[in-house]
Amino acid sequence: MPATTPDPAPAVRSRSVIRSLLRLWPYVRPVRTRLGLSAVVAVVASCMALLIPLVLKWMVDGPVTDHDPSGVWLGGGLVLLLGLLEAGLFGVRRWLVARPLAGVEAAMRADLYRHLQRLPVDFHDRWASGQLLSRATMDLQILRMFLAFPLVFLVVNGATILIGFTILFGQSWLLGLVLLGPVVPLVIVCSYFESRYALQARAAQDQAGDLATVVEESVLGIRIIKAFGRHRSQARAFHAKAHELRLTELRKARLLSDIWAVIMTLPELAIGAALVVGVLQVSDDRLSSGTLVAFLTTALALRWPVESIGFLLAMSNESATAADRYFEAMDAVESDTGGSVPTPRTDGLRMDGVRFRYPDAPEGTPDLLCGVDLHIQPGETMALVGATGCGKTTLTALLPRLHDATGGRITLDGADIAELPVRRLRELLAVAFEEPTLFSATVRENVAMGAGPDGASEAEVERALAIAQCDFVAGLPRGMDTEVGEQGLSLSGGQRQRLALARAVVGRPQFLVLDDPLSALDVHTEALVEGALREVLAETTALVVAHRPSTVMLADRVALLADGRISAVGTHAELLRGSAEYRHLMSGGDEDDALRAGSAPPPGIGLSAALDDSALDLAEGSDAR
């Protein structure tokens, strides 16, 4: 069992951080006023902190020098007031951004989910589910945190540093130049750090998606893992991915610690040098004590804005990477929704020269389907048979446009499905797959999914359950309101398949596609389902993939798929007499038995009456295969 599915998105690519983050603007635009106001409030709060050194200068050069206790108390009160104002304004800033940015994250997640639902199956075949899950959760959380903190404080800290140095140069231009000494090396170091950190940030987020895929596959495949004793190999796969992610995170931490060490050390050295120069100037009476205190206090107040550069750069790079990963999924082209709904004609289902090959098929290999021509008359049921791997399931997937044909034309009552709106197409046509997929919902909700956007009434759901012989539902703890669990794994395979069949017929579709819908049923239940299903097939145009004679008996005619084409069409009896390949498929190799089975009564009666003893042996032999 593979541990992970490759992510087709580039693991690392050269990109501009600013260009990546600017793609968030459509989501940020509705909250730009509050976001801008929060930045203004934060700048004002920072200015409160920068006013404190000026109060200290007044206190040292005034009340302290003059031994005025009342002035000292006044200055202390002003410092306290400025501190309270700073704290209060930062609280207001957080209040301004908390709710709007939670809304931005929710809107982005909703758009991603909606977009993923509209993407073709080819996209989901290529992308690992864990990669998509990490983009919808972890990456969006990173983006919300960026909008709430780094984005605002890149502006706030930049403004604070600018205002702070203006104050510093106003107090002493010489000491200000001393503090500016580390600027050039800091710019060089930060530029080097940004390029290195961006690579590690992308690698870590991709590896987190791979790890999520391993966990998801282990949970969904827990029965296989336990049945085959594969828990150790899965644990090794998990630990390998976790170890890989741990090493990448450690490399990120090492880079961050290096940049932080440089960013913290250089300003401290500059402050120390400014202190030495300032003390010398005070001793020469070229600078007042209060000015030196104010200068150093202002310089210390600017430590956080400067030291936060590394942290803000790291978060900005991670956020740019998260934005890239989000828009990689959003940039995938949706299925063509087609044009307007054409005027229906009664023409049944036609396939003319239909061709298909998978996008990742090796070069030089033939198309899987290379010119399928088939006409199913209105109200007719056509069985589709063929050897394993000949493309039967792929052909049925083309009808609801889970895949788009690479050539030819498919029409429903004369309307080309490539031109039909996808929503309209899937109202006309319902599908029941061989591998039934159920959702973590009630029986009622799972069945009603097949009724389209208007839902299904209680009577319609009960009718569909009766057709699919879902009598087991009455014995469930809460009947139709029983939760079936993730993937419906609380039910047996046959029960899941019957619920999937009920979901396909609940909406009374005009066209019905059944991919071996009875494969998981026992012989007795199969006979009951067949009897009820004939009533449904009499009211619709249907294509039924069949692997055994009992399912073929449901059809009016049979089409044989071989070598990517329809090689023969006729009734069951006609193909038994005229097609050696068909006889081989139906008999499991004994063509004499198949010919005897061809003399059985026509479809329309029960299985036991339709097949004589030899034909029943054939059906059981087909089941064994």
C-alpha angles and dihedrals in degrees: 000000000000115000097216145001117238118254107232092205115099111267093217130004137170111260143149115256091213094048091050093049093045088067087072091066097097089059095041095047096081091054098036093110095056091040091052091045090052089054091051091049090049092050090051089049090052090050088056087059091049091052091060093073090052090053089049091051090053091048095050096043093039125025095017093048091042093044091237109159094186091056090050090052090048092050091048090051091051091051090050092048092050090049092051091048091051092051093046093050092050088052090053090049091055091048091052095056106031101080099034093050092048084056091050091053091048092049093050092048092049091049091049093049092047091048093049090053090055097046118103121258089250088069093052090046089059101040126072113236091227090058091054092045092052090050091052094048120017097031093048091049089053090051093049091051090049093053092046099047123002096041093052095041095048084064096037096047092045090052091044093052091048093049092042094053090046088058091044094052089046089058099041127349092195094055089044091057090050090055091049091058096094094051097094097047090044092054091050094048093046092051091052091045094050095056093047096043093049091060093050093045092055093046092050094050092048091048091050088056091051090050091051089053092053092050093047093049091048092053096045092043097043092121092055091045092052095040093054097034093242097143092109094052091046090048089052091050090050094047091047091054092042091049091049090051091046092054091050092049089050090052088051091050091049092052091047092049091050094051092043091052091053094043092050097042101049096052091046090053090048091051090048091051090047089051092054093047091044094051090051090051092048090050089052091048091242092118131034121238090238092054091051091049091048092046094051093043090051090048090051090048088056093053094088096049090050097040092048090064092090093048093046092047090051093050091045091054092048090048092049088051090049090050090050091051092047094050093043086069094038092051092059109112115253124227113278106263092204129218135285123326109269125222105273121242127192102247105120121220121329133184116191119187093330113187131181140173128170115251092238095047111131117263114264096025117122122253114272089229114029109178113339114189117184137148122196111192120229109278092011126128114217122193116212116207134173145133121295111282096017093121105263096135091043090053091052090049090059092063097066088035096246079143125019117233113248091215143005130033137278120197134186110204088339096311116120107233089216088065098041118097105256091234091054092046092055092048089057097044132046128191135202112194127211089239103054116215119202129181135228091268140094125291089250093053093047093052095042090057087081093059096075129235095321093061128218132280123238090256093051092051091048091049091051092048090050093050091051091046092239093162088140089075091075089060095053116107094255101016113224090357093063116120109236095202130232111332087355089274092151086073131066121257092256092049092051091049092051092050089050089052090050089052090053095052101037094088095051091235121206089224125032129194118192119185105203090313097182102046096111096046128101118240096261096047089044091057092050093048091048092054092052093039092058089065090055094045090053089064100046144044106253142186113198122189105217132191100173138041095250091062092044088058088069092065133084091211137009130224120202116213115203134154091003094303140084100259099179140010127190145099120308091257093046093052092046089056098040108032123061091189091054092048089051092051094048096043104040087235102320103105095175090061089048092054091051089050088054090067091061119115116281123267119278099080132076125291095250092055095040096058128048120214095279092048090050088053087053092052092050090047089053090051090054090054 
